Amino acid sequence: MSNSADRTDGAQRLCMAGLGALPAAVRRPRYDRTAISAGILHIGLGAFCRGHLATYTDEVLETGARDWGIVGVDLLSPAIRDALKPQDCLYTVLTRENGEDHLRVVGSMIDAMVTSDQLRDVLALAVNPDIRIITLTVTEKGYCQDAATGTLDENHPMIRADLADPTAPRSVPGLLTEAIRLRREAGVAPFTVLVCDNLAENGIKVRRIVTRFATLRDPDLGHFIEDTISFPCTMVDRITPATQDADREAVARGLGVTDAWPVVCEPFRQWVIEDRFPLGRPSWEAAGAIMVEDVHPFELMKLRCLNGAHSTLAYLSVVSGIETIADAMADPLLPKVIRRLWDQDLIPTLPPVPGTDVVAYTAALEGRFRNPGVRHKTIQISSDGSQKLPPRLLEPALDRLKAGSRAKVVPLAVAAWIRFLLGKDEKGVSYTIADPLSARLAQVVADCGADAGRLVDALFAIEDIFFPELAADAEFRADVLGHLRSLLERGVRTTLEDFLKTA
């Protein structure tokens, strides 16, 4: 975030008192915000939650519901809280399509907090019986999971710290466990934990992680969580790039007042939710959410087809010096690679998705990726590759292997990720590798340099990233190595041209 989010330059800020003076074209809350009480505690106060689940909830409040306001909590930085509080927690969603901007002021978030200096207040709110759902968007790395096993990383520094001092948690598993303990101690019925991150079987996985943490702390508490806490799975979808200063300026022009931290979104959004909420829930279906018994087919489709394609585009693009996904889709070669990725490697691994034509879904994705109004930066998408590659690309490659077939494009994507780890694009411009395993990955690069064979051997040996069965497959390894050598010696352009000539 630019420092400009902390400045108002004397301009009038977005706030409740000024809603009536906003231009008529700006959509604003169609309900009395003073009558709204909190029913949801949300952890992870970034752009995605404010552009996705908060907009769904905003529309539910417009139907007359009054007890499903959201209190947003950030685990680390006070920046978003400090941007939102002077605005009465109002903020703008800027939707861009076909050269047009549409502005909407969202009112469902009624307070914002940060655990670093308000931990006791956050825990007290979590114990309040009015809070019936805790939602989360903390990214894959936020759950302190062991990527190789999908369980708790018991050696994670935050986990070790929380086990040593469990009543002052810093991690997500620690915070949820302490909130559940305090709520149980107070005799308050358990809340539902709704995970809204791009994890395969996200509710199941986070339930396993939290239960394990609680068991290490207190076996009885672990049993209680396993037996009584509901963790529905979800599939969430909306492209929300990081907010830029130009976006703030566009919002200020459209509103006539400043918004310190608006959210930029594509028009499309989707939310599929397993309907398991013992204490009730907002009528999210009234806003277009899909309530189902089993979210898995939807989740797998989105995680592989959208996120897998995004990762593939990101690594090839960053190395090529291409800044955004829309720019990548304007390239003559990259869209052809992605179409082949979908058709050959990803769609064949998917189970039937109720009411969905997956080929049509990927065609729609292509249109969404091409939206020039949504400047989704490839360097942003490239972050946390060690966490994202396994569910997005390596699992489908393993599925193909187990089915007696071969992934054709995934090896190219993996090679692009390895080339990306060298930290410089083809023009010699350096970039930062943002990854929870960055130190380990940097050591591999320092040890191996640009030796393709040594890089592949060293990285394939990291079981936190590569499934042993896939890493041991000679043909998969040879394909990755061949693509990596080509990327290093001949560059992205020639590598893609030759690749697209193959069947």
C-alpha positions in Angstrom: 0.0 0.0 0.0 1.3 3.5 -0.8 1.8 5.9 2.0 -0.9 8.0 0.3 -3.5 5.9 2.1 -2.5 7.6 5.3 -3.0 11.1 3.9 -6.1 13.0 3.2 -4.4 16.3 2.1 -7.2 18.2 3.8 -9.8 16.8 1.5 -13.2 15.7 2.9 -13.3 12.0 3.8 -16.0 9.5 3.0 -18.2 9.2 6.1 -21.8 8.5 7.2 -22.6 12.2 7.4 -21.7 12.8 3.8 -23.5 9.8 2.2 -26.5 11.8 1.1 -24.3 14.3 -0.8 -22.6 11.6 -2.9 -23.4 11.7 -6.7 -26.6 9.9 -7.6 -24.8 7.3 -9.7 -22.9 6.0 -6.6 -24.6 3.1 -4.9 -24.7 3.4 -1.1 -26.2 1.4 1.8 -29.9 1.2 1.6 -30.5 0.6 5.3 -30.0 2.4 8.6 -26.5 1.5 9.6 -27.1 2.7 13.2 -29.6 -0.2 13.6 -27.0 -2.8 12.6 -25.4 -5.1 15.2 -22.4 -7.4 14.7 -23.0 -11.1 14.0 -19.8 -11.8 12.1 -16.2 -11.5 13.2 -13.9 -11.5 10.1 -10.2 -12.2 10.4 -8.0 -10.9 7.6 -9.0 -7.3 6.6 -7.6 -7.2 3.1 -9.1 -6.3 -0.3 -10.7 -9.7 -1.0 -13.0 -9.9 2.0 -14.1 -6.3 1.5 -14.8 -6.9 -2.2 -16.5 -10.2 -1.8 -18.2 -11.5 1.4 -18.8 -8.0 2.7 -20.6 -7.0 -0.5 -22.8 -10.2 -0.2 -23.6 -9.3 3.4 -24.2 -5.7 2.5 -27.0 -6.9 0.1 -28.5 -9.1 2.8 -28.7 -6.1 5.2 -30.6 -4.3 2.5 -33.3 -7.1 2.7 -34.0 -6.0 6.3 -31.6 -8.2 8.3 -30.1 -6.2 11.2 -27.9 -8.6 13.2 -25.3 -9.6 10.6 -22.9 -6.6 10.6 -19.2 -7.4 10.3 -16.4 -6.5 12.6 -13.1 -6.8 10.6 -9.9 -7.8 12.4 -6.4 -7.6 11.0 -3.7 -9.8 12.6 -0.6 -7.8 11.9 -0.9 -4.2 10.6 -3.1 -1.4 11.8 -3.0 0.3 8.4 -6.4 -0.8 7.1 -8.1 -0.2 10.5 -6.6 3.3 10.6 -7.7 4.0 7.1 -11.3 2.8 7.7 -12.1 4.1 11.2 -12.2 7.8 10.3 -14.6 6.9 7.5 -17.1 5.1 9.9 -15.7 1.9 8.3 -17.3 2.8 5.0 -15.3 2.1 1.9 -15.8 2.1 -1.9 -15.8 -0.9 -4.2 -14.7 0.3 -7.7 -15.8 -2.2 -10.4 -14.3 -1.9 -13.8 -15.4 -3.3 -17.1 -15.4 -2.3 -20.8 -13.8 1.1 -19.9 -16.5 2.0 -17.4 -16.1 2.6 -13.6 -19.0 1.8 -11.2 -18.8 3.0 -7.6 -20.5 1.4 -4.6 -20.1 2.4 -1.0 -20.3 -0.7 1.3 -21.7 -0.4 4.8 -21.7 -4.0 6.2 -18.4 -3.5 8.0 -19.3 -1.7 11.2 -16.0 -1.8 13.1 -12.3 -2.6 12.4 -9.7 -3.8 14.9 -6.2 -5.2 14.9 -5.0 -8.0 17.3 -1.5 -6.5 17.8 -3.0 -3.8 20.1 -6.6 -4.9 20.6 -6.3 -8.6 21.3 -8.4 -8.6 24.5 -11.1 -6.7 22.7 -11.1 -9.1 19.8 -11.3 -12.1 22.1 -14.1 -10.5 24.2 -16.1 -9.9 21.0 -15.5 -13.5 19.9 -17.1 -14.7 23.2 -20.1 -12.4 22.7 -23.2 -14.6 21.9 -24.2 -12.2 19.1 -21.1 -13.3 17.1 -22.3 -16.5 15.5 -19.8 -16.8 12.6 -16.1 -16.2 12.3 -15.0 -15.8 8.7 -11.4 -15.8 7.5 -9.3 -14.6 4.5 -5.7 -14.8 5.6 -4.2 -16.5 2.5 -2.8 -20.0 2.3 0.2 -19.2 4.4 -1.9 -17.7 7.2 -3.0 -21.0 8.6 0.6 -22.2 9.5 0.1 -25.4 7.7 2.6 -28.0 6.6 2.1 -27.8 2.8 3.3 -31.4 2.3 0.8 -32.9 4.7 -2.0 -30.3 4.9 -1.7 -30.4 8.7 -0.4 -28.0 11.3 3.3 -27.0 11.0 4.2 -27.6 14.6 7.6 -26.0 14.1 6.3 -22.7 12.7 7.6 -19.9 14.9 4.2 -18.5 15.6 2.8 -21.9 16.6 5.7 -22.5 19.0 5.2 -19.1 20.5 1.4 -19.6 20.9 1.9 -23.0 22.5 4.3 -21.4 24.9 1.9 -18.5 25.7 -1.6 -19.7 24.5 -3.6 -16.9 26.1 -1.8 -14.2 23.9 -2.1 -15.8 20.5 -0.6 -14.4 17.3 -1.4 -17.1 14.8 -4.8 -18.0 13.3 -4.9 -21.5 14.9 -3.9 -20.0 18.2 -6.5 -17.2 18.0 -9.3 -19.5 17.0 -8.4 -22.0 19.7 -8.3 -19.3 22.5 -11.6 -17.8 21.3 -13.3 -21.2 21.4 -11.8 -22.0 24.8 -13.1 -18.7 26.3 -16.5 -19.1 24.7 -16.8 -22.6 26.0 -15.7 -21.4 29.5 -18.4 -18.7 29.4 -21.1 -21.3 28.4 -21.7 -19.7 25.1 -22.7 -21.9 22.1 -19.9 -22.4 19.6 -19.6 -20.1 16.5 -19.2 -21.4 13.0 -15.7 -21.0 11.4 -16.1 -20.1 7.7 -12.8 -20.2 5.7 -12.9 -18.1 2.5 -9.4 -18.8 1.3 -8.1 -20.7 -1.8 -7.4 -23.9 0.0 -8.6 -27.2 -1.3 -11.3 -28.5 1.1 -10.6 -25.4 3.1 -13.0 -26.0 6.0 -11.8 -29.6 6.4 -8.2 -28.6 6.3 -8.5 -25.7 8.8 -10.6 -27.8 11.1 -7.7 -30.3 11.1 -5.1 -27.6 11.7 -7.0 -26.0 14.6 -7.9 -29.3 16.2 -4.3 -30.3 16.2 -3.2 -27.0 17.7 -5.8 -27.3 20.4 -4.9 -30.9 21.1 -1.2 -29.9 21.6 -2.4 -27.3 24.1 -5.2 -29.3 25.8 -6.4 -32.7 24.5 -9.8 -32.1 25.9 -10.1 -28.9 24.1 -9.0 -30.6 20.9 -11.8 -33.2 21.3 -14.3 -30.4 21.9 -13.4 -28.6 18.7 -13.5 -31.9 16.7 -16.9 -32.8 18.1 -18.7 -29.5 18.2 -17.3 -26.8 15.9 -18.7 -26.5 12.3 -16.1 -25.7 9.6 -18.1 -25.5 6.3 -16.1 -25.6 3.1 -16.5 -22.7 0.6 -15.5 -21.6 -2.9 -14.9 -17.9 -3.3 -14.2 -16.1 -6.6 -13.6 -12.5 -7.4 -10.5 -10.9 -8.8 -9.4 -8.1 -6.5 -6.0 -6.6 -7.3 -4.0 -4.5 -4.8 -5.3 -0.9 -4.6 -3.1 1.6 -6.4 -2.9 5.4 -6.0 -4.5 5.8 -9.4 -7.5 3.8 -8.1 -7.8 6.2 -5.1 -7.7 9.1 -7.4 -10.4 7.6 -9.6 -12.6 7.0 -6.6 -12.1 10.5 -5.3 -13.1 11.9 -8.7 -16.2 9.7 -8.7 -17.3 10.4 -5.1 -16.2 14.0 -4.7 -14.6 12.9 -1.4 -11.6 10.8 -0.6 -11.5 7.2 0.4 -8.2 6.1 2.0 -8.5 2.5 1.0 -11.0 1.5 -1.7 -11.2 -1.9 -3.3 -10.9 -2.6 -7.0 -12.9 -5.5 -8.4 -14.0 -7.2 -11.6 -17.8 -7.4 -12.0 -17.9 -11.2 -11.6 -18.2 -12.7 -8.2 -19.2 -16.2 -7.0 -19.6 -17.8 -3.6 -20.5 -21.4 -3.0 -21.0 -22.4 0.6 -21.8 -25.7 2.4 -24.9 -24.9 4.5 -23.8 -26.0 8.0 -24.4 -23.1 10.4 -25.8 -24.3 13.8 -26.4 -20.8 15.1 -27.8 -19.5 11.8 -26.4 -17.3 9.0 -27.3 -14.4 6.8 -29.5 -15.2 3.8 -26.5 -14.9 1.5 -28.5 -16.7 -1.2 -30.6 -13.6 -1.5 -27.5 -11.9 -2.8 -26.6 -14.7 -5.2 -24.5 -17.1 -3.1 -25.1 -20.8 -3.8 -25.8 -22.9 -0.8 -24.9 -26.6 -1.3 -24.3 -29.8 0.6 -20.9 -30.4 -1.0 -18.7 -27.6 -2.3 -15.8 -29.8 -3.4 -16.5 -29.9 -7.2 -16.9 -26.1 -7.4 -13.8 -25.5 -5.3 -11.6 -27.8 -7.3 -12.8 -26.2 -10.6 -12.0 -22.7 -9.4 -8.7 -23.6 -7.7 -7.3 -25.4 -10.7 -8.8 -23.6 -13.6 -8.7 -20.0 -12.3 -5.8 -20.0 -9.8 -3.8 -22.6 -11.7 -4.0 -20.5 -14.8 -3.2 -17.4 -12.9 0.0 -18.9 -11.4 1.1 -20.2 -14.8 0.6 -16.8 -16.4 2.3 -15.0 -13.5 5.6 -16.9 -13.6 5.9 -16.8 -17.4 4.9 -13.1 -17.4 7.2 -11.9 -14.6 10.2 -13.5 -16.2 9.1 -11.9 -19.5 8.7 -8.4 -18.0 4.9 -8.5 -18.5 3.2 -6.5 -15.7 -0.5 -7.5 -15.6 -2.7 -10.5 -16.4 -4.5 -8.4 -19.0 -1.2 -7.6 -20.6 -0.4 -11.3 -20.6 -3.7 -12.1 -22.3 -2.8 -9.6 -25.0 0.3 -11.6 -25.8 0.1 -13.8 -28.9 1.4 -16.9 -27.2 0.4 -17.0 -23.5 -3.4 -17.4 -24.1 -2.7 -20.4 -26.2 -0.6 -21.9 -23.5 -3.4 -21.4 -20.9 -6.1 -22.8 -23.2 -3.9 -25.9 -23.6 -3.4 -26.1 -19.8 -7.1 -26.1 -19.2 -7.9 -28.6 -22.0 -5.1 -31.1 -21.5 -4.1 -30.9 -17.8 -6.8 -29.4 -15.6 -10.3 -30.1 -17.0 -9.7 -33.9 -17.3 -9.0 -34.0 -13.5 -12.3 -32.4 -12.5 -15.4 -34.3 -11.2 -18.8 -33.2 -12.6 -19.7 -29.7 -11.3 -23.5 -29.4 -10.8 -25.1 -27.0 -13.2 -21.8 -26.0 -14.7 -20.2 -26.5 -18.2 -16.5 -26.4 -17.3 -15.4 -25.6 -20.8 -17.7 -22.6 -20.9 -16.4 -21.7 -17.4 -12.9 -21.5 -18.7 -14.0 -19.5 -21.8 -15.5 -17.0 -19.4 -12.3 -17.0 -17.4 -10.4 -16.0 -20.5 -12.7 -13.0 -20.9 -12.2 -12.1 -17.2 -8.5 -12.3 -17.5 -8.6 -9.9 -20.5 -10.3 -7.1 -18.6 -7.9 -4.2 -18.9 -9.7 -2.3 -16.2 -8.6 -4.8 -13.5 -4.8 -4.3 -13.3 -4.0 -7.6 -11.5 -0.2 -7.5 -11.3 1.7 -10.7 -12.1 4.2 -10.1 -9.4 1.4 -10.0 -6.8 0.0 -13.3 -8.1 3.5 -14.8 -8.1 3.8 -14.6 -4.3 3.8 -17.7 -2.1 4.4 -20.1 -4.9 5.6 -22.8 -2.5 2.1 -22.8 -1.0 0.1 -22.3 -4.2 1.8 -24.7 -6.7 0.8 -27.9 -4.9 -3.1 -27.5 -4.9 -3.2 -25.5 -8.1 -0.9 -27.4 -10.4 1.0 -30.2 -8.8 -2.1 -32.1 -7.5 -3.7 -32.2 -11.0 -0.4 -33.4 -12.4 -0.3 -36.1 -9.8 -3.9 -37.0 -10.6 -3.0 -37.3 -14.3 -0.1 -39.6 -13.4 -2.3 -41.8 -11.2 -4.8 -42.1 -14.0 -2.1 -43.4 -16.3 -1.7 -40.2 -18.3 0.6 -37.2 -18.3 0.4 -33.5 -17.6 1.7 -31.6 -20.7 1.6 -28.0 -19.6 2.2 -28.2 -15.8 5.9 -29.1 -16.3 6.3 -25.8 -18.3 4.6 -23.9 -15.4 6.9 -25.5 -12.9 9.9 -24.7 -15.0 8.7 -21.1 -15.2 8.4 -21.0 -11.4 12.0 -22.3 -11.0 13.2 -19.7 -13.5 11.3 -17.0 -11.6 13.2 -18.0 -8.4 16.4 -16.6 -9.9 15.1 -13.1 -9.1 15.7 -11.3 -12.4 13.6 -11.1 -15.5 15.0 -11.5 -19.1 15.9 -7.8 -19.2 18.0 -8.1 -16.0 15.4 -6.3 -13.8 15.4 -7.6 -10.2 12.2 -8.4 -8.3 11.5 -9.7 -4.8 10.5 -13.3 -4.1 7.7 -13.2 -1.6 7.3 -16.7 -0.1 7.1 -18.2 3.3 10.0 -20.5 2.2 11.9 -17.6 0.6 15.1 -18.2 2.7 15.2 -21.9 1.8 14.5 -21.2 -1.9 17.1 -18.4 -2.0 19.7 -20.9 -0.5 18.9 -23.4 -3.3 19.4 -20.7 -5.9 22.7 -19.5 -4.2 23.9 -23.1 -4.2 22.8 -24.1 -7.7 23.0 -20.9 -9.7 21.5 -21.3 -13.1 22.4 -25.0 -13.4 19.1 -26.4 -14.5 19.8 -30.0 -13.4 20.9 -29.0 -9.9 18.0 -26.6 -9.5 15.5 -29.3 -10.4 17.1 -31.9 -8.1 17.3 -29.5 -5.1 13.8 -28.2 -5.5 12.1 -31.6 -6.2 13.7 -32.8 -2.9 11.6 -30.3 -0.9 8.6 -32.4 0.2 6.9 -29.3 1.5 6.3 -28.4 -2.2 6.6 -31.5 -4.3 4.7 -34.8 -3.8 7.3 -37.6 -3.6 5.4 -39.7 -6.1 5.4 -36.8 -8.6 9.0 -35.8 -7.9 10.1 -39.4 -8.5 8.5 -39.7 -11.9 11.3 -39.7 -14.4 9.2 -38.3 -17.3 7.8 -35.4 -15.2 11.2 -34.5 -14.0 12.7 -34.7 -17.6 9.9 -32.5 -18.9 10.5 -29.8 -16.2 14.2 -30.0 -16.8 13.9 -29.7 -20.6 11.6 -26.6 -20.3 13.8 -25.0 -17.7 16.9 -25.4 -19.8 15.1 -23.9 -22.7 13.9 -20.9 -20.6 17.4 -20.3 -19.3 19.2 -20.7 -22.6 16.7 -19.5 -25.2 14.1 -17.4 -23.2 10.4 -17.5 -22.8 9.4 -16.5 -26.3 11.3 -19.2 -28.1 10.4 -21.8 -25.5 6.7 -21.1 -25.9 6.8 -21.0 -29.7 8.5 -24.5 -29.7 6.1 -25.8 -27.0 3.0 -24.8 -29.0 4.3 -26.7 -32.1 4.0 -29.9 -30.1 0.8 -31.9 -29.9 
